[in-house]
Amino acid sequence: MIVEEIVKRGSGPLISEIHDKIAWIVFNNPDRMNAMSKDMWDSSANLLDKYASDSNVRAIVLTGAGERSFVAGADISKFETERASTEAMASYNESVANFHNSLNAITKPTIARVNGYCIGGGLAIAIGCDIRVCSEKSTFGVPAAKLGIGYKAKGIMELERLVGPAFTAEIFYTGRQFSSEEAKVMRLVNRVVPEDKLDEAVADLLGRVAQNAPLSIRAVKEALIESGKPDSERDFSAHHSTVEQCQTSSDYTEGRTAFMEKRRPLFTGT
C-alpha cells in the first residue's frame, strides 16, 4: 500500500512524495486522527504551490496516515498555543485560508483518498479537491454547531455547490456524522469502495488521469476554477488560452496519430 510505504519512509506531521508523476501529500498525525495544526496548514500550502509549478506532476492525492482518519478537524491540543488570543486566532485563520487558496487555485487534478473520519476542517479539505474516493467505513460531518463555532460563508457555499442547500442545511444544523452511503447519496463523494479496495480504486482513477493529455485536463480544471467564483470575479482568459494551446500542441498531433495507428497515445504536456 503506497500510503503505508510513504509513511514508513517519512517522518513528521506531513509527508509527501512523487510516484509515477503523482504527488502524494499525507497528513501524518494518526494519534490525533490526523488533526491539523497551524504548521500542517502552512506546510501543506507550500507543497501545493510547489507541485502546482512542477511539470513532472500530473495529479495530486491528499490523504491521511493510518486506518482511522482522513483528517478529523483541527488539533485541539494546540489551541492553547495557536488559538488562545485574537492575534493567534487571526494567524491560524490566515494559515487555513492560504491552504484553501492554494488548493482552489491549482490547475492539476486533486483527489482526496478518504479512509475513516473526515470531519470539520478535514471535510473542507476533501470538498476542496476535485474528486473524493472513500472507504465504506468513512464518516463525514461538520460539528461547528456543537462547538459554538460560526462557520464562514465561503465554506458553506462550497459545500452547497456539491450537495445542494437542503443537505448543506442538514449537515450544519445537526452537526452529526454521516455514513459513506449517505455521503454518496448527497453526492459528497464520487465513489465508495470496501476498505481493502480503496488503494486499487484510487490507483485505477490515477492511471486513467495520468495517461490523458495534461493540457486538455488543465483546460477543464481552469474552467472549473472560474465557475466556482462569483460571476463578477470570473476570468476565463487562462482557460481560453489553454484551449488554443491544445489545438497547436504536439499532444494534439500525438492523439490523432495514436488513434489512427490504434495504439495508446503518449502525451507529454507540450
C-alpha positions in Angstrom: 0.0 0.0 0.0 1.6 3.2 -1.2 0.4 5.4 1.7 1.9 3.0 4.3 5.2 2.9 2.3 5.3 6.7 2.2 4.7 7.0 6.0 7.4 4.4 6.7 10.0 6.3 4.7 9.0 9.7 6.0 8.6 11.5 9.3 6.9 14.5 10.8 3.2 15.6 10.7 3.3 16.0 6.9 4.9 13.6 4.4 5.0 13.9 0.7 6.5 12.0 -2.3 6.1 11.8 -6.0 5.4 8.4 -7.6 4.9 7.9 -11.4 4.0 11.6 -11.9 1.6 11.6 -9.0 2.3 13.8 -5.9 1.1 12.3 -2.6 0.5 14.6 0.4 -0.1 12.6 3.6 -1.4 14.2 6.8 0.6 12.2 9.4 -0.8 12.8 12.9 -2.6 9.5 13.4 -2.5 9.6 17.3 -4.8 12.6 16.9 -6.8 11.3 13.9 -4.6 13.5 11.6 -6.0 16.6 13.2 -4.4 19.8 11.7 -2.0 22.1 13.4 -1.0 25.6 12.1 2.3 24.2 10.8 0.5 21.4 8.9 -1.7 24.0 7.2 1.3 26.1 6.3 3.4 23.2 5.1 0.6 21.7 3.0 0.0 25.1 1.3 3.7 25.3 0.4 3.6 21.8 -1.0 0.6 22.5 -3.2 2.3 25.6 -4.5 5.4 23.6 -5.2 3.6 20.8 -7.1 1.5 23.4 -9.0 4.6 24.5 -10.9 6.2 21.1 -11.2 5.8 19.9 -14.8 6.6 16.3 -13.7 3.4 16.2 -11.6 0.2 15.2 -13.3 -2.1 14.9 -10.3 -2.1 15.3 -6.5 -3.5 13.0 -3.9 -4.3 14.2 -0.4 -4.8 11.5 2.3 -4.4 10.7 6.0 -1.9 8.3 7.6 -3.2 5.2 9.4 -6.5 3.4 9.0 -8.8 5.5 11.2 -8.9 9.0 9.7 -8.5 11.3 6.7 -8.4 14.5 8.8 -10.6 14.9 11.9 -10.6 18.7 12.0 -8.2 21.0 14.0 -5.8 19.7 16.6 -7.5 20.8 19.8 -4.3 20.1 21.8 -2.7 23.1 20.0 -5.5 25.5 20.8 -3.7 27.0 23.9 -0.7 27.9 21.8 -2.3 28.5 18.4 -5.7 30.0 19.0 -5.7 31.4 22.6 -5.6 35.1 21.6 -7.2 37.3 19.0 -3.9 37.6 17.3 -3.1 33.9 17.4 -6.6 33.1 16.0 -6.1 35.6 13.2 -2.8 34.0 12.3 -4.3 30.5 12.4 -7.2 31.5 10.2 -4.8 33.1 7.7 -2.9 29.7 7.5 -6.1 27.8 6.8 -7.2 30.4 4.2 -3.8 30.2 2.5 -4.1 26.5 2.3 -7.5 26.6 0.7 -6.4 29.4 -1.7 -3.6 27.2 -2.9 -5.8 24.1 -3.2 -8.5 26.0 -5.1 -6.0 27.7 -7.5 -4.0 24.6 -8.5 -4.7 23.7 -12.2 -4.0 20.0 -11.8 -6.4 17.3 -10.7 -6.6 16.9 -6.9 -8.0 13.7 -5.4 -9.0 13.1 -1.7 -8.4 9.5 -0.6 -10.6 9.2 2.4 -10.3 6.2 4.9 -12.1 6.9 8.1 -13.1 10.2 9.8 -13.4 13.2 7.5 -14.7 15.8 10.0 -14.8 19.6 10.1 -11.6 21.0 8.6 -11.0 17.6 7.1 -14.2 17.7 5.2 -13.3 21.2 4.0 -10.1 19.8 2.6 -11.9 16.9 0.9 -14.5 19.1 -0.8 -11.7 21.4 -2.0 -10.4 18.5 -4.1 -11.8 17.7 -7.5 -12.7 14.1 -6.7 -13.3 12.2 -3.5 -12.9 8.4 -3.2 -13.7 6.9 0.2 -13.8 3.5 2.0 -17.2 2.2 3.3 -16.3 2.8 6.9 -15.6 6.6 6.3 -17.8 9.1 8.0 -18.3 12.8 7.3 -19.5 15.8 9.3 -19.2 19.4 10.4 -19.7 19.7 14.2 -19.4 23.5 14.2 -22.9 23.9 15.8 -21.9 21.5 18.6 -18.9 23.7 19.4 -20.4 27.1 19.1 -18.3 27.9 16.0 -19.5 30.3 13.4 -18.7 28.8 10.0 -17.8 31.3 7.3 -20.0 31.7 4.3 -17.3 30.7 1.8 -17.0 27.2 3.3 -20.8 26.8 3.4 -21.2 27.9 -0.2 -18.5 25.4 -1.3 -20.4 22.6 0.3 -23.7 23.8 -1.1 -22.2 23.7 -4.6 -21.6 20.0 -4.1 -24.7 18.7 -2.2 -27.3 21.5 -2.6 -28.9 23.7 0.1 -31.1 21.0 1.8 -28.2 18.6 2.5 -25.9 21.5 3.4 -28.5 22.7 6.0 -28.8 19.2 7.4 -25.1 18.8 7.7 -24.6 22.1 9.5 -27.9 22.1 11.5 -27.5 18.6 13.0 -23.7 18.6 13.4 -23.9 14.8 13.2 -21.7 12.3 11.3 -22.9 10.9 8.1 -22.0 7.4 6.7 -20.3 6.9 3.4 -23.5 5.7 1.8 -25.3 8.9 3.0 -22.4 10.9 1.6 -22.7 9.1 -1.8 -26.5 9.9 -1.9 -25.7 13.5 -1.2 -23.1 13.5 -4.0 -20.5 14.5 -1.4 -18.2 11.7 -2.6 -17.6 10.3 -6.1 -17.1 6.7 -5.1 -17.5 4.4 -2.1 -15.5 1.1 -2.0 -14.6 -1.6 0.5 -11.6 -0.6 2.6 -9.4 -3.3 1.1 -10.2 -2.0 -2.4 -9.6 1.7 -1.7 -6.0 1.8 -3.0 -7.0 -0.2 -6.1 -9.8 2.3 -6.8 -7.6 5.3 -6.4 -4.8 3.7 -8.5 -7.3 3.0 -11.3 -8.5 6.6 -11.2 -5.0 8.0 -11.2 -3.9 5.7 -14.0 -6.7 7.0 -16.2 -6.0 10.6 -15.4 -2.2 10.3 -15.9 -2.5 8.7 -19.3 -4.5 11.6 -20.7 -3.3 14.9 -22.2 -2.2 17.3 -19.4 -3.2 20.4 -21.4 -6.7 19.0 -22.1 -7.1 18.4 -18.3 -5.7 21.7 -17.4 -8.3 23.5 -19.7 -11.1 21.7 -17.8 -9.6 22.5 -14.4 -9.2 26.2 -15.3 -12.9 26.3 -16.3 -13.9 24.6 -13.1 -11.9 27.0 -11.0 -13.6 30.0 -12.6 -17.1 28.5 -12.5 -16.7 28.3 -8.7 -16.2 32.0 -8.4 -18.9 34.7 -8.3 -19.9 35.9 -11.8 -18.3 39.3 -11.2 -14.9 37.7 -10.4 -14.8 35.1 -13.3 -12.0 35.4 -15.8 -11.8 32.6 -18.4 -8.8 34.1 -20.3 -6.3 31.5 -19.0 -8.8 28.7 -19.9 -9.3 30.1 -23.4 -5.5 30.4 -23.8 -5.0 26.8 -22.8 -7.8 25.6 -25.2 -5.9 27.4 -28.0 -2.7 25.9 -26.9 -4.2 22.4 -27.1 -5.0 22.9 -30.8 -1.4 23.6 -31.7 0.2 21.2 -29.2 2.3 18.1 -30.0 -0.1 16.2 -27.8 -2.9 17.0 -30.2 -0.8 15.6 -33.1 0.1 12.5 -31.0 -3.6 11.9 -30.1 -4.7 11.9 -33.7 -1.7 9.8 -34.8 -2.2 7.2 -32.0 -5.9 7.0 -32.9 -5.1 6.2 -36.5 -2.4 3.7 -35.5 -4.8 2.1 -33.0 -2.4 2.5 -30.1 -2.3 4.3 -26.7 -1.1 7.9 -27.1 2.0 9.0 -25.2 1.3 12.6 -24.0 4.0 14.9 -22.8 2.0 18.0 -21.9 3.5 20.0 -24.8 
